[in-house]
Amino acid sequence: EVMTAVEAEGAGLPLEEEMEQFLVFQCDELRLGVRVDCVVEALINQTVTPLPTLPDYIRGLINLRGEVVPVVSVRLRLGKPSGEERAIIVLNINGTQLGILVDRVDQMVKLPRSSILPMPATNSQRLMSGMSSLPDGGTMLELDAAALLEN
């Protein structure tokens, strides 16, 4: 017999919770995550060609199989000091490819959508859209990838 969602809830059965999958990475002391559905790939030791006259957080360009992709330092974008940035995560944000320079790629996690809490709307947090506890006890801040393209 098939139950409707309302009947299942009434019967005390848990509803199948919607899950979100994130790629978690390290930046300074922060653990940040981006939704897996916008991740193209992660690269290590990729050469970045610097460009003059751009803000310092735009580190330059990479050639990804014939496509030129700009690279932004997440550390510098968050106002942190430059550091051991070794990995580039290439994102597809509404059809635009952008590389983000991070210290290291950490793990993939699946989190219940309800566990992702909205961030307080302070100016310094405008690049973060939410936060969640991770299974290992740490906290992940969700990076708002579209906000990186805005300025």
Disulfide bonds with the S-S distance in Angstrom:
none
